[in-house]
Amino acid sequence: MTEPRRKIDDYKYSSSSTSTSTTTSKAHGAGRVCTSSEDYEAIRGAYVSNIGEMTPAAARMIERFIGCGITPTVICEACEETGMAPQPSAYYLRAILSRYARQGILTMDDVERERAERQRRQTGAMFDKWE
């Protein structure tokens, strides 16, 4: 079985890959999540369109976060959030994904819950200023 790192690195050099095989992250144990080549292509597309060309180091970083249990859709969302930064970079993406991993944000439901909580805190702080 090909390691996920090699698979995503291969996409950098061969964007015409049409393989539909899946890879399994060993970090997930009994509740493994298979990540398909379409997921890797989606991540690469989100990265390239929001940040720039994906380097092998960036691909390995993303693989580590997938190994932590962060889903590909969350990684794509983090790439889009990075794209809204004044200077999008792999470092900014790493900061977002590190925060997600630290806070246990692994799925889009978790991301939406965290955003709603952050919005609630900001709105509450705004109203506190007016009192």
C-alpha positions as CSV (number, residue, x, y, z in Angstrom):
1,M,0.0,0.0,0.0
2,T,1.3,3.4,-0.9
3,E,1.9,5.8,2.0
4,P,-0.5,8.9,1.9
5,R,2.5,11.2,1.9
6,R,3.8,9.8,-1.4
7,K,0.4,9.8,-2.9
8,I,-0.1,13.6,-2.3
9,D,3.5,14.3,-3.3
10,D,2.8,12.5,-6.6
11,Y,-0.1,14.8,-7.3
12,K,2.2,17.8,-7.2
13,Y,4.1,16.4,-10.2
14,S,1.3,14.6,-12.0
15,S,-2.0,16.4,-11.8
16,S,-3.5,14.0,-14.4
17,S,-3.7,11.1,-11.9
18,T,-7.1,9.4,-12.1
19,S,-6.5,6.6,-9.6
20,T,-9.4,5.9,-7.2
21,S,-7.5,3.8,-4.7
22,T,-7.7,4.6,-1.0
23,T,-5.2,4.9,1.7
24,T,-5.7,4.3,5.4
25,S,-4.1,6.4,8.1
26,K,-2.5,4.2,10.7
27,A,-3.2,6.8,13.4
28,H,-6.9,6.1,13.4
29,G,-6.7,2.6,14.9
30,A,-9.9,0.6,14.9
31,G,-12.0,3.5,13.7
32,R,-9.9,4.1,10.6
33,V,-10.9,6.7,8.1
34,C,-10.0,5.9,4.5
35,T,-8.9,8.8,2.4
36,S,-9.5,8.5,-1.3
37,S,-7.4,10.0,-4.0
38,E,-10.3,12.4,-4.7
39,D,-9.9,13.7,-1.2
40,Y,-6.2,14.3,-1.8
41,E,-7.0,16.0,-5.1
42,A,-9.6,18.3,-3.4
43,I,-7.1,19.2,-0.7
44,R,-4.4,20.0,-3.4
45,G,-6.9,22.0,-5.4
46,A,-8.0,24.0,-2.4
47,Y,-4.3,24.6,-1.4
48,V,-3.2,25.7,-4.9
49,S,-6.2,28.0,-5.4
50,N,-5.9,29.7,-2.0
51,I,-2.3,29.6,-1.0
52,G,-0.1,28.7,-4.0
53,E,1.9,25.8,-5.3
54,M,2.0,22.9,-2.8
55,T,5.5,22.0,-1.8
56,P,6.5,18.5,-0.5
57,A,6.9,20.0,3.0
58,A,3.3,21.4,2.9
59,A,2.1,18.0,1.7
60,R,3.8,16.3,4.6
61,M,2.3,18.8,7.0
62,I,-1.2,18.1,5.7
63,E,-0.6,14.4,5.9
64,R,0.3,14.8,9.6
65,F,-2.9,16.6,10.3
66,I,-4.9,13.9,8.4
67,G,-3.1,11.4,10.7
68,C,-4.3,13.4,13.7
69,G,-7.9,12.7,12.5
70,I,-8.7,16.0,10.8
71,T,-11.0,15.3,7.9
72,P,-10.1,16.3,4.3
73,T,-13.1,18.7,4.2
74,V,-11.9,20.5,7.3
75,I,-8.4,20.8,5.7
76,C,-10.0,22.3,2.5
77,E,-12.0,24.7,4.7
78,A,-8.8,25.7,6.5
79,C,-7.1,26.3,3.1
80,E,-10.0,28.6,2.2
81,E,-9.7,30.5,5.5
82,T,-6.0,30.8,4.9
83,G,-6.8,32.3,1.5
84,M,-8.6,35.2,3.2
85,A,-5.5,36.2,5.1
86,P,-3.6,39.3,4.1
87,Q,-0.6,37.0,3.2
88,P,-1.8,33.4,2.8
89,S,1.0,30.9,3.5
90,A,1.6,27.4,4.6
91,Y,2.6,28.8,8.0
92,Y,-0.9,30.4,8.4
93,L,-2.5,27.1,7.4
94,R,-0.4,25.3,9.9
95,A,-1.5,27.7,12.7
96,I,-5.2,27.1,11.8
97,L,-4.8,23.3,11.7
98,S,-2.7,23.2,14.9
99,R,-5.4,25.1,16.7
100,Y,-8.0,22.7,15.3
101,A,-6.0,19.7,16.4
102,R,-5.4,21.3,19.9
103,Q,-9.1,22.0,20.4
104,G,-10.2,18.6,19.0
105,I,-11.9,20.1,15.9
106,L,-11.9,17.2,13.5
107,T,-15.1,17.5,11.4
108,M,-17.0,20.3,9.7
109,D,-19.6,20.0,12.5
110,D,-16.9,20.8,15.0
111,V,-15.7,23.8,12.8
112,E,-19.3,25.2,12.6
113,R,-19.8,24.8,16.3
114,E,-16.5,26.5,17.0
115,R,-17.4,29.4,14.7
116,A,-20.8,29.8,16.3
117,E,-19.2,29.9,19.7
118,R,-16.6,32.4,18.6
119,Q,-19.3,34.6,17.1
120,R,-21.4,34.3,20.3
121,R,-18.3,35.4,22.4
122,Q,-17.6,38.3,20.1
123,T,-21.2,39.4,20.1
124,G,-21.4,39.1,23.8
125,A,-18.2,41.2,24.2
126,M,-19.6,43.8,21.9
127,F,-22.8,44.2,24.0
128,D,-20.7,44.3,27.2
129,K,-18.9,47.4,25.9
130,W,-22.3,49.2,25.5
131,E,-23.4,48.6,29.0
